[in-house]
Amino acid sequence: MTSPLVAGVLLAGATALVALAVLVLGRVVRGPTTPDRVVAVNVVGTTAVVVIALLSAALDEPGFLEVAIVYGLLNFLLSLGLAKFTIERGGVL
């Protein structure tokens, strides 16, 4: 059972991370290079995993951790796919 103070701090941290992820989305859109975009997409995905884990702790929902693990694996596979796609197009990571 999470105390209200700890839950509030966890939710505040999750909110701050979401705000920072929105700022990183600007890097995904603007670039300027493909590697910048790839790293920004990876940062947003990793931030989503951390936010889901924080929400799991704050709301006492252990099932959210399973979602975070699956999303983390998908984020890893997306990173590999983007890296392969970038290298095949002649880009350098």
C-alpha positions, 0 to 999 in steps of 0.5 A, spaced: 500 500 500 503 506 497 502 512 502 498 518 499 505 522 499 509 517 495 503 516 490 503 524 489 510 524 488 510 518 483 505 522 480 508 528 479 514 525 477 510 521 471 507 528 469 514 531 469 516 525 464 510 526 460 512 534 459 519 532 457 517 527 452 512 532 449 518 536 448 523 531 445 517 530 440 519 536 437 526 533 436 523 527 432 519 532 428 525 537 426 531 533 426 535 535 423 538 528 422 536 521 422 540 519 427 537 525 432 530 522 430 532 515 432 534 517 438 529 521 440 524 516 438 527 511 443 527 516 448 520 517 448 519 510 448 523 509 454 520 515 457 513 511 456 516 505 460 518 509 466 511 513 466 507 506 466 512 503 471 511 509 476 503 509 475 504 502 477 507 504 483 503 510 485 496 506 483 498 499 486 497 496 480 502 490 479 499 489 472 501 495 469 508 492 470 507 487 465 505 492 460 511 496 461 515 490 460 512 488 454 512 495 451 519 496 453 521 489 449 517 493 443 521 499 444 527 495 443 525 492 437 523 498 434 530 501 436 533 495 432 528 496 426 529 503 426 537 502 426 537 497 420 532 502 416 537 508 417 543 504 415 540 501 409 538 507 407 546 509 407 545 513 414 550 513 419 548 512 427 
